[in-house]
Amino acid sequence: MTTKTYNGWTNRATWNAALWLTNSESFYHMMLDHFQGDEVNANSAREFCHLVWPCGETPDGDELSDVNWAEIADMITESLEG
């Protein structure tokens, strides 16, 4: 059985959201500031990204509704720890 993933992430939308959050200095610092001292979970990750991108998609057009928020929450947690 073959699992379809995108660059190690669930799908392209998840990879793209993570890429924007970690490779854009302004989004990265906004993310770290927002979650500093707070518990990160799938719901809080989703809410943050919808605040950052209120149009419901990443800056280059991937739909936030397709994102695996648990994976994004894990990435945010790792960023806060590192």
Protein Blocks (a to p, Z undefined) as FASTA:
>chain_A
ZZddeehiablmlmmmmmmmmmpmklmmmmmmmmgopacdfklmmmmmmmmmmnopafko
pafklpcfklmmmmmmmmmmZZ
